[in-house]
Amino acid sequence: MTLPVLLVLGAGPGVGAAVASRFHDDGYRVVLAARNIVRLAALADELRGAGAKIETVRVDLTDEAGVRRVVEEVGRSHGHIDVLHFNPSAWRQQDPLGLGVEELIGDLRLGVAPLLPAVQAARPWMPAGARIVTTGSAAADKPWHEAAALGVQKAALRNLVTSLDTTLAPDGIRAVNVQVDGVLSSTGTFTPKNVAAAIHSAVRREGAWTSLVHYPA
């Protein structure tokens, strides 16, 4: 039987790696995509050490054509993309009085905009039952004024996911933003492992669907 495929866009050593590990445990083949190929290779090697079926691909998420090409290649290679996880965000400590327009647009170009070409390219390879999931943040509701662009990113991402979910639902494909209502930490509720478990649960749930899931519930 062909394994289901998870594609992680913006894979890193925190939530991205934890999501890859959690879905691997559920029988998924994992494709990690990010710009820094050295860190990506190190991450893949670490996961492979745990027995994971891991592939890597380099992509600059701010390059629309590059995003489309990479996602299409993954779909063509495996014949399907079952879960697309969108994980990037841009961090900039700047309040609204100091934040420039081009800086804000640049951050949106990484933290929100790549989801559009990614989903558009993935759609032909996504069967009914496929899922799109994004890593959200409490900054969407309660932005820290000294990192104003992050709040704009997360609010826009949540809004876009709602539109994607409504558009794709008739084809049996759903989208969800898992809003992490806390700060990632090495212990306690907000470890990457616990967040990854919440993302996995949001994707795999049955019954009534919502395009927004809070963690903790």
BELBELMO-V858940 format. One record per backbone hydrogen bond with DSSP energy under -0.5 kcal/mol. NH is the residue of the N-H (numbers start at 1). CO is the residue of the C=O. If there is no record, write none. Layout:
# BELBELMO-V858940
NH:CO
NH:CO
This chain:
# BELBELMO-V858940
6:29
7:83
8:6
8:31
9:7
9:85
10:8
10:33
11:8
11:33
17:12
18:14
19:15
20:16
21:17
22:18
23:19
24:20
25:21
26:22
26:23
27:24
28:23
29:4
30:53
31:6
32:55
33:8
34:57
37:35
40:36
41:37
42:38
43:39
44:40
45:41
46:42
47:43
48:44
49:45
50:47
51:48
52:47
54:52
55:30
57:32
59:34
61:59
63:60
64:62
67:63
68:64
69:65
70:66
71:67
72:68
73:69
74:70
75:71
76:72
77:73
78:74
79:75
81:125
82:5
83:5
84:131
85:7
85:83
86:84
86:133
87:9
87:85
91:89
92:90
94:92
94:146
98:95
99:95
104:100
105:101
106:102
107:103
108:104
109:105
110:106
110:107
111:107
112:108
113:108
115:112
116:113
117:113
118:114
119:115
120:116
121:117
122:118
123:119
125:122
126:123
127:125
129:172
130:127
131:82
132:174
133:84
134:176
135:86
136:134
136:178
138:180
140:137
141:138
142:138
145:143
147:144
148:94
148:145
150:147
151:147
152:148
153:149
154:150
155:151
156:152
157:153
158:154
159:155
160:156
161:157
162:158
163:159
164:160
165:161
166:162
167:163
168:164
169:165
171:168
172:169
173:168
174:130
176:132
177:211
178:134
178:176
179:177
179:213
180:136
180:178
181:179
181:215
182:180
185:190
191:188
195:191
196:192
197:193
198:194
199:195
200:196
201:197
202:198
203:199
204:200
205:201
213:177
215:179
